[in-house]
Amino acid sequence: SAILMEKVTGEVIYEKNSHERMPPASVTKVMTMLLIVEAVERGDISLEDTVIASERAASFGGSCVFLEEGEMLKCICVVSANDCAVAMAEHLCGSEQAFVARMNDRARELGLKDTNFKNCTGLFEDDEHYTSAYDIAVMSRELIRHDMIKDYTTIWMDTIRGGEFGLSNTNKLVYYYDGCTGLKTGFTQEAGYCISATAERDGMELIAVIMKGTTSDSRNTDAKTLLNYGFST
């Protein structure tokens, strides 16, 4: 399924099966990032907060204990870090379960009718964890209203902890697509290759969502084709 949406008006320029419910893999984290950014802008949390990862959060892979300022959000945006997503969920709401309830509440607030979350990462395959290309576009539209997220989603390569760990963006469009502003990729065997790709040219920003792509290359090519269509017409 696929959709192309304009940011300011929400106009749908192209769609194919855009309301079909599908597993989103790590594109789930668009909502995770949205809740984090909204919490930062409300002043509930700060980018300078020290976040202590629980044993459960750390078990998702990677070291996330006492990360330095800005690292959690950066790692979620750039390398889709599951451990950081869970640690932030626990930091914001006390548990991932409580955070997921907030994700579903926010989905309803946005009027999303084809979305239900069971976790904050999209890592685990669950028949009750689903969304649609249209709903992802709406979430993405809401997220990119917050300019601060682009400080992270436009990073191609970076390091954390003084160069000790390297980061390379999972979204290759950031590197080779002119005007790309993000946003999030995902893959599991069940979900296939998914992406929410955002780009801005000449003051217009577009959101292209592809779900259940067959390969990472075809997913990226399809997203690029949609964006090119929107900008050219």
C-alpha positions in Angstrom: 0.0 0.0 0.0 1.1 3.6 -0.6 0.1 7.2 -0.2 1.5 10.6 -1.0 0.3 13.5 1.2 1.0 17.3 1.2 2.1 18.5 4.7 0.3 21.8 5.1 -3.2 20.9 3.8 -3.1 17.1 4.3 -4.3 16.7 0.7 -3.9 13.2 -0.6 -2.1 13.4 -4.0 -1.9 9.6 -4.6 -3.0 6.5 -2.8 -3.2 2.8 -3.2 -4.9 0.6 -0.6 -4.0 3.4 1.8 -6.5 2.3 4.5 -5.5 -1.4 4.5 -4.4 -2.5 8.0 -0.8 -3.8 7.9 2.1 -4.4 10.3 4.3 -1.3 10.3 7.6 -2.7 11.7 9.8 0.1 13.0 7.7 2.8 11.3 5.8 2.4 14.6 8.4 4.7 16.0 6.9 7.7 14.2 4.3 7.7 17.0 7.0 7.0 19.6 9.0 10.0 18.4 5.9 12.2 18.2 5.1 11.5 21.9 8.7 12.2 22.9 8.9 15.5 21.0 5.5 16.7 22.3 6.7 15.9 25.9 9.9 17.9 25.3 8.0 20.8 23.9 5.5 20.8 26.8 8.5 20.8 29.2 7.6 17.4 30.7 11.1 16.1 29.9 14.3 17.7 28.6 16.8 16.6 26.1 19.3 16.9 28.9 17.5 14.4 31.1 19.5 11.4 32.3 17.5 8.3 31.3 18.3 5.1 33.1 17.5 2.0 31.0 15.9 -0.8 32.8 17.2 -4.4 32.4 14.3 -5.0 30.1 15.0 -2.0 27.9 18.7 -2.8 27.8 17.9 -6.4 26.7 16.6 -5.1 23.3 20.3 -4.7 22.3 22.9 -2.0 22.7 24.0 -0.1 25.8 21.6 2.6 26.9 22.5 3.2 30.5 23.2 6.8 31.5 23.3 8.0 27.9 24.5 11.5 27.4 22.2 14.4 26.5 20.3 14.0 23.2 21.5 10.5 22.5 18.2 8.7 23.1 16.2 10.6 20.6 19.1 10.7 18.1 19.5 6.9 18.3 15.7 6.3 17.8 15.6 8.6 14.8 18.9 7.6 13.1 19.4 3.9 13.8 15.9 2.9 15.0 17.3 1.8 18.4 14.7 -0.4 20.1 16.4 -0.3 23.5 16.3 3.6 23.4 12.6 3.6 22.4 11.7 1.3 25.3 13.8 3.3 27.8 12.2 6.5 26.7 8.7 4.9 27.0 9.5 3.9 30.5 11.0 7.3 31.3 7.9 9.1 30.1 5.1 6.9 31.4 6.6 4.4 33.9 6.2 1.4 31.7 6.1 0.5 28.0 2.5 -0.7 28.5 1.4 2.7 29.8 3.3 4.4 27.0 1.5 2.2 24.4 -1.8 3.2 25.9 -0.8 6.8 25.3 0.2 6.0 21.8 -3.3 4.6 21.1 -4.9 7.6 22.8 -2.9 9.9 20.6 -3.9 7.9 17.5 -7.6 8.4 18.4 -6.9 12.1 19.0 -5.6 12.3 15.4 -8.7 10.5 14.1 -6.8 7.4 13.0 -9.3 4.6 12.4 -6.9 1.9 11.2 -4.3 1.9 13.9 -3.7 -0.1 17.1 -0.3 -0.4 18.9 0.8 -3.2 21.1 4.4 -2.0 21.6 6.5 1.1 21.0 9.1 -0.4 18.6 7.3 -2.5 16.0 9.9 -5.2 16.6 7.5 -7.9 17.6 4.9 -9.4 15.2 1.5 -9.2 16.7 -1.9 -9.4 14.8 -3.2 -6.6 17.0 -0.3 -4.3 16.1 -1.2 -2.6 12.9 -1.7 0.7 11.1 -2.2 1.9 7.5 -0.4 4.0 5.0 -2.9 6.8 5.5 -2.6 6.7 9.2 1.2 6.7 9.1 1.1 9.8 6.8 -1.1 11.6 9.3 1.2 10.7 12.2 4.2 11.8 10.1 2.5 15.0 9.2 2.0 15.7 12.9 5.6 14.8 13.7 7.2 17.1 11.1 5.2 20.0 12.4 7.9 20.0 15.1 11.0 21.3 13.4 13.3 20.0 16.2 12.8 16.4 15.0 14.6 17.2 11.7 17.7 18.0 13.7 17.8 14.2 14.1 16.0 12.7 11.1 18.2 14.5 8.6 21.4 13.1 10.0 23.2 10.8 7.6 26.2 9.7 9.7 27.1 10.7 13.2 28.7 9.3 16.4 27.8 9.2 20.1 30.0 9.2 23.2 32.9 11.1 21.6 33.1 8.9 18.6 33.0 5.6 20.4 29.9 4.5 18.6 29.1 5.2 14.9 25.6 5.9 13.6 24.4 5.5 10.0 20.8 6.4 9.1 18.6 3.5 8.1 16.8 5.9 5.7 19.2 6.0 2.7 17.0 8.7 1.0 18.6 11.2 3.5 21.8 10.6 1.6 20.8 10.7 -2.0 17.4 12.3 -2.3 17.5 16.1 -2.7 15.4 17.8 0.0 14.8 14.7 2.2 13.9 15.6 5.7 13.4 12.1 7.1 11.6 10.1 8.4 11.4 6.5 9.3 12.1 3.0 7.9 11.0 -0.4 9.0 11.4 -4.1 8.2 10.2 -7.4 9.6 9.5 -10.6 7.7 5.7 -10.1 8.2 5.7 -6.3 7.5 8.1 -6.4 4.6 10.0 -3.2 3.8 8.2 0.0 5.0 9.0 3.7 4.9 7.6 7.1 5.7 9.7 9.4 3.6 9.4 13.2 3.9 11.0 15.8 1.7 10.8 19.5 1.1 11.5 21.6 -2.0 10.6 25.2 -2.8 8.6 25.6 0.4 6.4 22.5 -0.2 6.8 19.4 2.0 5.5 15.9 1.0 5.0 12.7 2.9 5.3 9.4 1.0 4.5 6.1 2.7 5.2 2.7 1.4 4.1 -0.5 3.2 5.0 -4.1 2.5 7.7 -3.4 -0.1 9.5 -6.4 -1.4 13.1 -5.1 -1.0 14.7 -2.1 0.6 15.7 -0.9 -2.9 12.2 -1.2 -4.3 10.7 0.5 -1.2 13.1 3.4 -1.6 12.5 3.6 -5.3 8.8 3.7 -4.9 9.0 6.4 -2.2 11.3 8.4 -4.5 8.9 8.0 -7.4 6.0 9.3 -5.4 8.0 12.3 -4.1 9.2 13.1 -7.7 5.6 12.9 -8.9 4.4 15.3 -6.2 7.2 17.8 -6.8 6.9 17.7 -10.6 3.2 18.2 -10.7 
